[in-house]
Amino acid sequence: MGLAQYAIVAVGDQWGVLHDGDIKGEYATKESAFESAAAAASLAIRQGHEVHLSVPGGEQDKAGRQQL
């Protein structure tokens, strides 16, 4: 089988899930974007795919830059 990659990314003042080169969904929180990606990843696992799921750490500003 193939590789399914999901990355949680900042999109303006919201969050999205990057998958297959497209950003899917608009989520108010990073956690809700993660939950959506995790559900998709679970299906991919059942289909036999290798799965990579990436979530940025730390506080993020609206432009997606990490705050120190």
PDB file of N, H, CA, C and O in Angstrom:
ATOM      1  N   MET A   1       0.831  -1.181   0.000  1.00  0.00           N
ATOM      2  CA  MET A   1       0.000   0.000   0.000  1.00  0.00           C
ATOM      3  C   MET A   1       0.877   1.246   0.000  1.00  0.00           C
ATOM      4  O   MET A   1       2.104   1.153  -0.042  1.00  0.00           O
ATOM      5  N   GLY A   2       0.242   2.406   0.047  1.00  0.00           N
ATOM      6  H   GLY A   2      -0.755   2.482   0.081  1.00  0.00           H
ATOM      7  CA  GLY A   2       0.949   3.680  -0.040  1.00  0.00           C
ATOM      8  C   GLY A   2       1.176   4.341   1.300  1.00  0.00           C
ATOM      9  O   GLY A   2       0.984   3.751   2.363  1.00  0.00           O
ATOM     10  N   LEU A   3       1.586   5.573   1.207  1.00  0.00           N
ATOM     11  H   LEU A   3       1.742   6.052   0.343  1.00  0.00           H
ATOM     12  CA  LEU A   3       1.849   6.403   2.372  1.00  0.00           C
ATOM     13  C   LEU A   3       0.803   7.516   2.432  1.00  0.00           C
ATOM     14  O   LEU A   3       0.609   8.241   1.456  1.00  0.00           O
ATOM     15  N   ALA A   4       0.140   7.649   3.557  1.00  0.00           N
ATOM     16  H   ALA A   4       0.298   7.060   4.349  1.00  0.00           H
ATOM     17  CA  ALA A   4      -0.825   8.735   3.777  1.00  0.00           C
ATOM     18  C   ALA A   4      -0.193   9.707   4.761  1.00  0.00           C
ATOM     19  O   ALA A   4       0.116   9.337   5.894  1.00  0.00           O
ATOM     20  N   GLN A   5       0.000  10.964   4.327  1.00  0.00           N
ATOM     21  H   GLN A   5      -0.252  11.265   3.408  1.00  0.00           H
ATOM     22  CA  GLN A   5       0.604  11.982   5.174  1.00  0.00           C
ATOM     23  C   GLN A   5      -0.407  13.079   5.478  1.00  0.00           C
ATOM     24  O   GLN A   5      -1.105  13.562   4.586  1.00  0.00           O
ATOM     25  N   TYR A   6      -0.476  13.463   6.742  1.00  0.00           N
ATOM     26  H   TYR A   6       0.091  13.071   7.466  1.00  0.00           H
ATOM     27  CA  TYR A   6      -1.373  14.516   7.195  1.00  0.00           C
ATOM     28  C   TYR A   6      -0.547  15.493   8.024  1.00  0.00           C
ATOM     29  O   TYR A   6       0.235  15.079   8.881  1.00  0.00           O
ATOM     30  N   ALA A   7      -0.718  16.784   7.773  1.00  0.00           N
ATOM     31  H   ALA A   7      -1.352  17.121   7.078  1.00  0.00           H
ATOM     32  CA  ALA A   7      -0.014  17.812   8.538  1.00  0.00           C
ATOM     33  C   ALA A   7      -1.006  18.888   8.952  1.00  0.00           C
ATOM     34  O   ALA A   7      -1.756  19.405   8.124  1.00  0.00           O
ATOM     35  N   ILE A   8      -1.007  19.219  10.228  1.00  0.00           N
ATOM     36  H   ILE A   8      -0.398  18.799  10.901  1.00  0.00           H
ATOM     37  CA  ILE A   8      -1.846  20.297  10.722  1.00  0.00           C
ATOM     38  C   ILE A   8      -1.105  21.601  10.430  1.00  0.00           C
ATOM     39  O   ILE A   8       0.056  21.758  10.809  1.00  0.00           O
ATOM     40  N   VAL A   9      -1.782  22.539   9.755  1.00  0.00           N
ATOM     41  H   VAL A   9      -2.725  22.411   9.447  1.00  0.00           H
ATOM     42  CA  VAL A   9      -1.146  23.792   9.336  1.00  0.00           C
ATOM     43  C   VAL A   9      -2.028  24.982   9.697  1.00  0.00           C
ATOM     44  O   VAL A   9      -3.255  24.889   9.703  1.00  0.00           O
ATOM     45  N   ALA A  10      -1.372  26.103   9.997  1.00  0.00           N
ATOM     46  H   ALA A  10      -0.375  26.178   9.992  1.00  0.00           H
ATOM     47  CA  ALA A  10      -2.094  27.351  10.251  1.00  0.00           C
ATOM     48  C   ALA A  10      -2.585  27.912   8.922  1.00  0.00           C
ATOM     49  O   ALA A  10      -1.846  27.946   7.938  1.00  0.00           O
ATOM     50  N   VAL A  11      -3.845  28.353   8.907  1.00  0.00           N
ATOM     51  H   VAL A  11      -4.445  28.325   9.707  1.00  0.00           H
ATOM     52  CA  VAL A  11      -4.446  28.970   7.723  1.00  0.00           C
ATOM     53  C   VAL A  11      -5.141  30.241   8.203  1.00  0.00           C
ATOM     54  O   VAL A  11      -6.263  30.202   8.709  1.00  0.00           O
ATOM     55  N   GLY A  12      -4.457  31.358   8.034  1.00  0.00           N
ATOM     56  H   GLY A  12      -3.546  31.391   7.623  1.00  0.00           H
ATOM     57  CA  GLY A  12      -5.000  32.607   8.573  1.00  0.00           C
ATOM     58  C   GLY A  12      -5.124  32.501  10.072  1.00  0.00           C
ATOM     59  O   GLY A  12      -4.146  32.212  10.761  1.00  0.00           O
ATOM     60  N   ASP A  13      -6.335  32.735  10.594  1.00  0.00           N
ATOM     61  H   ASP A  13      -7.130  32.970  10.035  1.00  0.00           H
ATOM     62  CA  ASP A  13      -6.534  32.609  12.039  1.00  0.00           C
ATOM     63  C   ASP A  13      -7.179  31.282  12.407  1.00  0.00           C
ATOM     64  O   ASP A  13      -7.702  31.120  13.510  1.00  0.00           O
ATOM     65  N   GLN A  14      -7.139  30.329  11.474  1.00  0.00           N
ATOM     66  H   GLN A  14      -6.714  30.460  10.578  1.00  0.00           H
ATOM     67  CA  GLN A  14      -7.703  29.009  11.722  1.00  0.00           C
ATOM     68  C   GLN A  14      -6.650  27.941  11.431  1.00  0.00           C
ATOM     69  O   GLN A  14      -5.475  28.247  11.230  1.00  0.00           O
ATOM     70  N   TRP A  15      -7.091  26.685  11.412  1.00  0.00           N
ATOM     71  H   TRP A  15      -8.046  26.436  11.575  1.00  0.00           H
ATOM     72  CA  TRP A  15      -6.213  25.552  11.167  1.00  0.00           C
ATOM     73  C   TRP A  15      -6.806  24.679  10.076  1.00  0.00           C
ATOM     74  O   TRP A  15      -8.023  24.624   9.899  1.00  0.00           O
ATOM     75  N   GLY A  16      -5.930  23.996   9.346  1.00  0.00           N
ATOM     76  H   GLY A  16      -4.942  24.040   9.490  1.00  0.00           H
ATOM     77  CA  GLY A  16      -6.365  23.078   8.303  1.00  0.00           C
ATOM     78  C   GLY A  16      -5.539  21.812   8.348  1.00  0.00           C
ATOM     79  O   GLY A  16      -4.572  21.708   9.103  1.00  0.00           O
ATOM     80  N   VAL A  17      -5.934  20.844   7.524  1.00  0.00           N
ATOM     81  H   VAL A  17      -6.719  20.929   6.910  1.00  0.00           H
ATOM     82  CA  VAL A  17      -5.213  19.581   7.412  1.00  0.00           C
ATOM     83  C   VAL A  17      -4.663  19.488   5.994  1.00  0.00           C
ATOM     84  O   VAL A  17      -5.424  19.429   5.029  1.00  0.00           O
ATOM     85  N   LEU A  18      -3.339  19.477   5.874  1.00  0.00           N
ATOM     86  H   LEU A  18      -2.721  19.525   6.659  1.00  0.00           H
ATOM     87  CA  LEU A  18      -2.685  19.332   4.578  1.00  0.00           C
ATOM     88  C   LEU A  18      -2.583  17.852   4.261  1.00  0.00           C
ATOM     89  O   LEU A  18      -1.981  17.083   5.010  1.00  0.00           O
ATOM     90  N   HIS A  19      -3.183  17.459   3.131  1.00  0.00           N
ATOM     91  H   HIS A  19      -3.672  18.085   2.523  1.00  0.00           H
ATOM     92  CA  HIS A  19      -3.174  16.052   2.692  1.00  0.00           C
ATOM     93  C   HIS A  19      -3.199  16.038   1.172  1.00  0.00           C
ATOM     94  O   HIS A  19      -4.032  16.701   0.555  1.00  0.00           O
ATOM     95  N   ASP A  20      -2.296  15.291   0.573  1.00  0.00           N
ATOM     96  H   ASP A  20      -1.619  14.752   1.075  1.00  0.00           H
ATOM     97  CA  ASP A  20      -2.202  15.185  -0.887  1.00  0.00           C
ATOM     98  C   ASP A  20      -2.068  16.553  -1.559  1.00  0.00           C
ATOM     99  O   ASP A  20      -2.625  16.779  -2.634  1.00  0.00           O
ATOM    100  N   GLY A  21      -1.326  17.462  -0.921  1.00  0.00           N
ATOM    101  H   GLY A  21      -0.873  17.278  -0.048  1.00  0.00           H
ATOM    102  CA  GLY A  21      -1.069  18.767  -1.512  1.00  0.00           C
ATOM    103  C   GLY A  21      -2.185  19.785  -1.372  1.00  0.00           C
ATOM    104  O   GLY A  21      -2.038  20.922  -1.819  1.00  0.00           O
ATOM    105  N   ASP A  22      -3.296  19.400  -0.763  1.00  0.00           N
ATOM    106  H   ASP A  22      -3.415  18.475  -0.400  1.00  0.00           H
ATOM    107  CA  ASP A  22      -4.427  20.309  -0.571  1.00  0.00           C
ATOM    108  C   ASP A  22      -4.710  20.479   0.917  1.00  0.00           C
ATOM    109  O   ASP A  22      -4.539  19.550   1.706  1.00  0.00           O
ATOM    110  N   ILE A  23      -5.144  21.674   1.284  1.00  0.00           N
ATOM    111  H   ILE A  23      -5.283  22.429   0.643  1.00  0.00           H
ATOM    112  CA  ILE A  23      -5.555  21.909   2.664  1.00  0.00           C
ATOM    113  C   ILE A  23      -7.043  21.629   2.764  1.00  0.00           C
ATOM    114  O   ILE A  23      -7.854  22.235   2.064  1.00  0.00           O
ATOM    115  N   LYS A  24      -7.385  20.708   3.641  1.00  0.00           N
ATOM    116  H   LYS A  24      -6.725  20.216   4.210  1.00  0.00           H
ATOM    117  CA  LYS A  24      -8.775  20.290   3.832  1.00  0.00           C
ATOM    118  C   LYS A  24      -9.320  20.905   5.114  1.00  0.00           C
ATOM    119  O   LYS A  24      -8.656  20.879   6.151  1.00  0.00           O
ATOM    120  N   GLY A  25     -10.509  21.451   5.045  1.00  0.00           N
ATOM    121  H   GLY A  25     -11.048  21.473   4.203  1.00  0.00           H
ATOM    122  CA  GLY A  25     -11.230  21.925   6.222  1.00  0.00           C
ATOM    123  C   GLY A  25     -10.721  23.238   6.782  1.00  0.00           C
ATOM    124  O   GLY A  25      -9.617  23.685   6.469  1.00  0.00           O
ATOM    125  N   GLU A  26     -11.546  23.841   7.614  1.00  0.00           N
ATOM    126  H   GLU A  26     -12.442  23.478   7.868  1.00  0.00           H
ATOM    127  CA  GLU A  26     -11.216  25.032   8.382  1.00  0.00           C
ATOM    128  C   GLU A  26     -11.662  24.754   9.815  1.00  0.00           C
ATOM    129  O   GLU A  26     -12.840  24.513  10.081  1.00  0.00           O
ATOM    130  N   TYR A  27     -10.700  24.792  10.723  1.00  0.00           N
ATOM    131  H   TYR A  27      -9.744  24.988  10.506  1.00  0.00           H
ATOM    132  CA  TYR A  27     -10.969  24.442  12.111  1.00  0.00           C
ATOM    133  C   TYR A  27     -10.553  25.593  13.012  1.00  0.00           C
ATOM    134  O   TYR A  27      -9.531  26.235  12.768  1.00  0.00           O
ATOM    135  N   ALA A  28     -11.334  25.858  14.047  1.00  0.00           N
ATOM    136  H   ALA A  28     -12.164  25.337  14.244  1.00  0.00           H
ATOM    137  CA  ALA A  28     -11.054  26.959  14.960  1.00  0.00           C
ATOM    138  C   ALA A  28      -9.848  26.672  15.846  1.00  0.00           C
ATOM    139  O   ALA A  28      -9.157  27.595  16.275  1.00  0.00           O
ATOM    140  N   THR A  29      -9.593  25.388  16.121  1.00  0.00           N
ATOM    141  H   THR A  29     -10.155  24.638  15.772  1.00  0.00           H
ATOM    142  CA  THR A  29      -8.477  25.037  16.998  1.00  0.00           C
ATOM    143  C   THR A  29      -7.587  23.990  16.341  1.00  0.00           C
ATOM    144  O   THR A  29      -8.018  23.228  15.476  1.00  0.00           O
ATOM    145  N   LYS A  30      -6.340  23.980  16.779  1.00  0.00           N
ATOM    146  H   LYS A  30      -5.990  24.600  17.482  1.00  0.00           H
ATOM    147  CA  LYS A  30      -5.397  22.973  16.318  1.00  0.00           C
ATOM    148  C   LYS A  30      -5.882  21.578  16.718  1.00  0.00           C
ATOM    149  O   LYS A  30      -5.710  20.617  15.967  1.00  0.00           O
ATOM    150  N   GLU A  31      -6.484  21.474  17.897  1.00  0.00           N
ATOM    151  H   GLU A  31      -6.623  22.254  18.506  1.00  0.00           H
ATOM    152  CA  GLU A  31      -6.971  20.190  18.393  1.00  0.00           C
ATOM    153  C   GLU A  31      -8.092  19.629  17.522  1.00  0.00           C
ATOM    154  O   GLU A  31      -8.132  18.426  17.265  1.00  0.00           O
ATOM    155  N   SER A  32      -8.996  20.484  17.069  1.00  0.00           N
ATOM    156  H   SER A  32      -8.963  21.461  17.278  1.00  0.00           H
ATOM    157  CA  SER A  32     -10.091  19.982  16.221  1.00  0.00           C
ATOM    158  C   SER A  32      -9.558  19.562  14.850  1.00  0.00           C
ATOM    159  O   SER A  32     -10.058  18.601  14.264  1.00  0.00           O
ATOM    160  N   ALA A  33      -8.560  20.261  14.338  1.00  0.00           N
ATOM    161  H   ALA A  33      -8.153  21.041  14.813  1.00  0.00           H
ATOM    162  CA  ALA A  33      -7.929  19.827  13.082  1.00  0.00           C
ATOM    163  C   ALA A  33      -7.255  18.477  13.274  1.00  0.00           C
ATOM    164  O   ALA A  33      -7.336  17.613  12.401  1.00  0.00           O
ATOM    165  N   PHE A  34      -6.587  18.289  14.413  1.00  0.00           N
ATOM    166  H   PHE A  34      -6.521  18.990  15.122  1.00  0.00           H
ATOM    167  CA  PHE A  34      -5.951  17.013  14.716  1.00  0.00           C
ATOM    168  C   PHE A  34      -6.972  15.880  14.769  1.00  0.00           C
ATOM    169  O   PHE A  34      -6.735  14.806  14.217  1.00  0.00           O
ATOM    170  N   GLU A  35      -8.101  16.113  15.428  1.00  0.00           N
ATOM    171  H   GLU A  35      -8.293  16.986  15.877  1.00  0.00           H
ATOM    172  CA  GLU A  35      -9.129  15.068  15.530  1.00  0.00           C
ATOM    173  C   GLU A  35      -9.625  14.646  14.155  1.00  0.00           C
ATOM    174  O   GLU A  35      -9.851  13.460  13.915  1.00  0.00           O
ATOM    175  N   SER A  36      -9.795  15.601  13.253  1.00  0.00           N
ATOM    176  H   SER A  36      -9.612  16.564  13.447  1.00  0.00           H
ATOM    177  CA  SER A  36     -10.213  15.286  11.891  1.00  0.00           C
ATOM    178  C   SER A  36      -9.143  14.467  11.169  1.00  0.00           C
ATOM    179  O   SER A  36      -9.445  13.473  10.508  1.00  0.00           O
ATOM    180  N   ALA A  37      -7.892  14.898  11.305  1.00  0.00           N
ATOM    181  H   ALA A  37      -7.646  15.706  11.842  1.00  0.00           H
ATOM    182  CA  ALA A  37      -6.790  14.180  10.655  1.00  0.00           C
ATOM    183  C   ALA A  37      -6.638  12.774  11.233  1.00  0.00           C
ATOM    184  O   ALA A  37      -6.364  11.825  10.498  1.00  0.00           O
ATOM    185  N   ALA A  38      -6.815  12.641  12.542  1.00  0.00           N
ATOM    186  H   ALA A  38      -7.038  13.412  13.138  1.00  0.00           H
ATOM    187  CA  ALA A  38      -6.691  11.332  13.178  1.00  0.00           C
ATOM    188  C   ALA A  38      -7.763  10.369  12.679  1.00  0.00           C
ATOM    189  O   ALA A  38      -7.493   9.182  12.496  1.00  0.00           O
ATOM    190  N   ALA A  39      -8.972  10.869  12.459  1.00  0.00           N
ATOM    191  H   ALA A  39      -9.191  11.833  12.608  1.00  0.00           H
ATOM    192  CA  ALA A  39     -10.044  10.021  11.925  1.00  0.00           C
ATOM    193  C   ALA A  39      -9.696   9.553  10.513  1.00  0.00           C
ATOM    194  O   ALA A  39      -9.891   8.384  10.180  1.00  0.00           O
ATOM    195  N   ALA A  40      -9.185  10.459   9.685  1.00  0.00           N
ATOM    196  H   ALA A  40      -9.026  11.409   9.955  1.00  0.00           H
ATOM    197  CA  ALA A  40      -8.776  10.083   8.328  1.00  0.00           C
ATOM    198  C   ALA A  40      -7.606   9.113   8.367  1.00  0.00           C
ATOM    199  O   ALA A  40      -7.554   8.167   7.582  1.00  0.00           O
ATOM    200  N   ALA A  41      -6.668   9.344   9.280  1.00  0.00           N
ATOM    201  H   ALA A  41      -6.711  10.112   9.918  1.00  0.00           H
ATOM    202  CA  ALA A  41      -5.508   8.459   9.407  1.00  0.00           C
ATOM    203  C   ALA A  41      -5.937   7.058   9.841  1.00  0.00           C
ATOM    204  O   ALA A  41      -5.374   6.065   9.380  1.00  0.00           O
ATOM    205  N   SER A  42      -6.915   6.977  10.711  1.00  0.00           N
ATOM    206  H   SER A  42      -7.373   7.784  11.086  1.00  0.00           H
ATOM    207  CA  SER A  42      -7.417   5.678  11.161  1.00  0.00           C
ATOM    208  C   SER A  42      -7.969   4.867   9.986  1.00  0.00           C
ATOM    209  O   SER A  42      -7.722   3.666   9.881  1.00  0.00           O
ATOM    210  N   LEU A  43      -8.712   5.530   9.114  1.00  0.00           N
ATOM    211  H   LEU A  43      -8.913   6.506   9.199  1.00  0.00           H
ATOM    212  CA  LEU A  43      -9.236   4.856   7.926  1.00  0.00           C
ATOM    213  C   LEU A  43      -8.090   4.402   7.023  1.00  0.00           C
ATOM    214  O   LEU A  43      -8.123   3.293   6.490  1.00  0.00           O
ATOM    215  N   ALA A  44      -7.089   5.242   6.852  1.00  0.00           N
ATOM    216  H   ALA A  44      -7.062   6.143   7.285  1.00  0.00           H
ATOM    217  CA  ALA A  44      -5.941   4.883   6.014  1.00  0.00           C
ATOM    218  C   ALA A  44      -5.207   3.672   6.579  1.00  0.00           C
ATOM    219  O   ALA A  44      -4.752   2.812   5.824  1.00  0.00           O
ATOM    220  N   ILE A  45      -5.092   3.602   7.907  1.00  0.00           N
ATOM    221  H   ILE A  45      -5.462   4.301   8.520  1.00  0.00           H
ATOM    222  CA  ILE A  45      -4.450   2.446   8.537  1.00  0.00           C
ATOM    223  C   ILE A  45      -5.240   1.176   8.238  1.00  0.00           C
ATOM    224  O   ILE A  45      -4.664   0.145   7.891  1.00  0.00           O
ATOM    225  N   ARG A  46      -6.559   1.256   8.375  1.00  0.00           N
ATOM    226  H   ARG A  46      -7.027   2.094   8.657  1.00  0.00           H
ATOM    227  CA  ARG A  46      -7.408   0.091   8.083  1.00  0.00           C
ATOM    228  C   ARG A  46      -7.263  -0.364   6.643  1.00  0.00           C
ATOM    229  O   ARG A  46      -7.422  -1.547   6.339  1.00  0.00           O
ATOM    230  N   GLN A  47      -6.960   0.584   5.751  1.00  0.00           N
ATOM    231  H   GLN A  47      -6.831   1.545   5.999  1.00  0.00           H
ATOM    232  CA  GLN A  47      -6.778   0.245   4.339  1.00  0.00           C
ATOM    233  C   GLN A  47      -5.367  -0.264   4.046  1.00  0.00           C
ATOM    234  O   GLN A  47      -5.060  -0.629   2.911  1.00  0.00           O
ATOM    235  N   GLY A  48      -4.508  -0.288   5.067  1.00  0.00           N
ATOM    236  H   GLY A  48      -4.757   0.008   5.989  1.00  0.00           H
ATOM    237  CA  GLY A  48      -3.178  -0.848   4.925  1.00  0.00           C
ATOM    238  C   GLY A  48      -2.075   0.146   4.607  1.00  0.00           C
ATOM    239  O   GLY A  48      -0.952  -0.261   4.311  1.00  0.00           O
ATOM    240  N   HIS A  49      -2.368   1.436   4.662  1.00  0.00           N
ATOM    241  H   HIS A  49      -3.280   1.767   4.903  1.00  0.00           H
ATOM    242  CA  HIS A  49      -1.365   2.448   4.357  1.00  0.00           C
ATOM    243  C   HIS A  49      -0.441   2.707   5.547  1.00  0.00           C
ATOM    244  O   HIS A  49      -0.840   2.538   6.699  1.00  0.00           O
ATOM    245  N   GLU A  50       0.785   3.115   5.263  1.00  0.00           N
ATOM    246  H   GLU A  50       1.109   3.253   4.327  1.00  0.00           H
ATOM    247  CA  GLU A  50       1.649   3.701   6.276  1.00  0.00           C
ATOM    248  C   GLU A  50       1.127   5.119   6.504  1.00  0.00           C
ATOM    249  O   GLU A  50       0.722   5.787   5.553  1.00  0.00           O
ATOM    250  N   VAL A  51       1.133   5.587   7.760  1.00  0.00           N
ATOM    251  H   VAL A  51       1.462   5.044   8.533  1.00  0.00           H
ATOM    252  CA  VAL A  51       0.567   6.900   8.068  1.00  0.00           C
ATOM    253  C   VAL A  51       1.583   7.764   8.808  1.00  0.00           C
ATOM    254  O   VAL A  51       2.238   7.305   9.744  1.00  0.00           O
ATOM    255  N   HIS A  52       1.709   9.015   8.382  1.00  0.00           N
ATOM    256  H   HIS A  52       1.178   9.389   7.621  1.00  0.00           H
ATOM    257  CA  HIS A  52       2.488  10.041   9.085  1.00  0.00           C
ATOM    258  C   HIS A  52       1.535  11.185   9.411  1.00  0.00           C
ATOM    259  O   HIS A  52       0.809  11.667   8.541  1.00  0.00           O
ATOM    260  N   LEU A  53       1.544  11.615  10.674  1.00  0.00           N
ATOM    261  H   LEU A  53       2.133  11.223  11.381  1.00  0.00           H
ATOM    262  CA  LEU A  53       0.686  12.715  11.124  1.00  0.00           C
ATOM    263  C   LEU A  53       1.560  13.715  11.862  1.00  0.00           C
ATOM    264  O   LEU A  53       2.209  13.369  12.849  1.00  0.00           O
ATOM    265  N   SER A  54       1.578  14.962  11.385  1.00  0.00           N
ATOM    266  H   SER A  54       1.051  15.243  10.583  1.00  0.00           H
ATOM    267  CA  SER A  54       2.442  15.999  11.945  1.00  0.00           C
ATOM    268  C   SER A  54       1.602  17.128  12.516  1.00  0.00           C
ATOM    269  O   SER A  54       0.672  17.617  11.877  1.00  0.00           O
ATOM    270  N   VAL A  55       1.951  17.535  13.742  1.00  0.00           N
ATOM    271  H   VAL A  55       2.707  17.137  14.261  1.00  0.00           H
ATOM    272  CA  VAL A  55       1.251  18.632  14.410  1.00  0.00           C
ATOM    273  C   VAL A  55       2.317  19.583  14.966  1.00  0.00           C
ATOM    274  O   VAL A  55       3.200  19.141  15.701  1.00  0.00           O
ATOM    275  N   PRO A  56       2.252  20.886  14.631  1.00  0.00           N
ATOM    276  CA  PRO A  56       3.255  21.819  15.149  1.00  0.00           C
ATOM    277  C   PRO A  56       3.117  21.996  16.656  1.00  0.00           C
ATOM    278  O   PRO A  56       2.011  21.977  17.195  1.00  0.00           O
ATOM    279  N   GLY A  57       4.235  22.165  17.318  1.00  0.00           N
ATOM    280  H   GLY A  57       5.134  22.181  16.880  1.00  0.00           H
ATOM    281  CA  GLY A  57       4.224  22.375  18.758  1.00  0.00           C
ATOM    282  C   GLY A  57       4.241  23.847  19.100  1.00  0.00           C
ATOM    283  O   GLY A  57       4.401  24.692  18.219  1.00  0.00           O
ATOM    284  N   GLY A  58       4.080  24.158  20.361  1.00  0.00           N
ATOM    285  H   GLY A  58       3.950  23.471  21.077  1.00  0.00           H
ATOM    286  CA  GLY A  58       4.175  25.527  20.839  1.00  0.00           C
ATOM    287  C   GLY A  58       2.970  26.365  20.479  1.00  0.00           C
ATOM    288  O   GLY A  58       2.056  25.921  19.783  1.00  0.00           O
ATOM    289  N   GLU A  59       2.993  27.577  20.967  1.00  0.00           N
ATOM    290  H   GLU A  59       3.735  27.938  21.532  1.00  0.00           H
ATOM    291  CA  GLU A  59       1.937  28.530  20.643  1.00  0.00           C
ATOM    292  C   GLU A  59       2.180  29.082  19.246  1.00  0.00           C
ATOM    293  O   GLU A  59       3.325  29.319  18.860  1.00  0.00           O
ATOM    294  N   GLN A  60       1.132  29.283  18.501  1.00  0.00           N
ATOM    295  H   GLN A  60       0.201  29.091  18.814  1.00  0.00           H
ATOM    296  CA  GLN A  60       1.227  29.811  17.147  1.00  0.00           C
ATOM    297  C   GLN A  60       0.463  31.122  17.054  1.00  0.00           C
ATOM    298  O   GLN A  60      -0.609  31.260  17.645  1.00  0.00           O
ATOM    299  N   ASP A  61       1.011  32.095  16.309  1.00  0.00           N
ATOM    300  H   ASP A  61       1.881  31.983  15.829  1.00  0.00           H
ATOM    301  CA  ASP A  61       0.237  33.303  16.049  1.00  0.00           C
ATOM    302  C   ASP A  61      -0.607  33.091  14.801  1.00  0.00           C
ATOM    303  O   ASP A  61      -0.558  32.014  14.207  1.00  0.00           O
ATOM    304  N   LYS A  62      -1.366  34.071  14.395  1.00  0.00           N
ATOM    305  H   LYS A  62      -1.406  34.947  14.877  1.00  0.00           H
ATOM    306  CA  LYS A  62      -2.285  33.906  13.273  1.00  0.00           C
ATOM    307  C   LYS A  62      -1.579  33.673  11.944  1.00  0.00           C
ATOM    308  O   LYS A  62      -2.185  33.143  11.013  1.00  0.00           O
ATOM    309  N   ALA A  63      -0.318  34.054  11.840  1.00  0.00           N
ATOM    310  H   ALA A  63       0.174  34.484  12.596  1.00  0.00           H
ATOM    311  CA  ALA A  63       0.436  33.822  10.610  1.00  0.00           C
ATOM    312  C   ALA A  63       1.117  32.462  10.630  1.00  0.00           C
ATOM    313  O   ALA A  63       1.802  32.103   9.672  1.00  0.00           O
ATOM    314  N   GLY A  64       0.941  31.694  11.712  1.00  0.00           N
ATOM    315  H   GLY A  64       0.385  31.985  12.490  1.00  0.00           H
ATOM    316  CA  GLY A  64       1.515  30.367  11.791  1.00  0.00           C
ATOM    317  C   GLY A  64       2.937  30.334  12.308  1.00  0.00           C
ATOM    318  O   GLY A  64       3.577  29.283  12.282  1.00  0.00           O
ATOM    319  N   ARG A  65       3.450  31.473  12.782  1.00  0.00           N
ATOM    320  H   ARG A  65       2.930  32.327  12.803  1.00  0.00           H
ATOM    321  CA  ARG A  65       4.811  31.513  13.295  1.00  0.00           C
ATOM    322  C   ARG A  65       4.790  31.118  14.769  1.00  0.00           C
ATOM    323  O   ARG A  65       3.881  31.489  15.513  1.00  0.00           O
ATOM    324  N   GLN A  66       5.797  30.368  15.173  1.00  0.00           N
ATOM    325  H   GLN A  66       6.535  30.068  14.569  1.00  0.00           H
ATOM    326  CA  GLN A  66       5.866  29.946  16.561  1.00  0.00           C
ATOM    327  C   GLN A  66       6.197  31.122  17.458  1.00  0.00           C
ATOM    328  O   GLN A  66       7.101  31.906  17.170  1.00  0.00           O
ATOM    329  N   GLN A  67       5.455  31.234  18.550  1.00  0.00           N
ATOM    330  H   GLN A  67       4.721  30.597  18.785  1.00  0.00           H
ATOM    331  CA  GLN A  67       5.700  32.267  19.550  1.00  0.00           C
ATOM    332  C   GLN A  67       6.673  31.717  20.596  1.00  0.00           C
ATOM    333  O   GLN A  67       6.583  30.546  20.963  1.00  0.00           O
ATOM    334  N   LEU A  68       7.579  32.528  21.068  1.00  0.00           N
ATOM    335  H   LEU A  68       7.652  33.479  20.769  1.00  0.00           H
ATOM    336  CA  LEU A  68       8.514  32.097  22.109  1.00  0.00           C
ATOM    337  C   LEU A  68       8.075  32.600  23.464  1.00  0.00           C
ATOM    338  O   LEU A  68       8.740  32.337  24.466  1.00  0.00           O
TER     339      LEU A  68
END
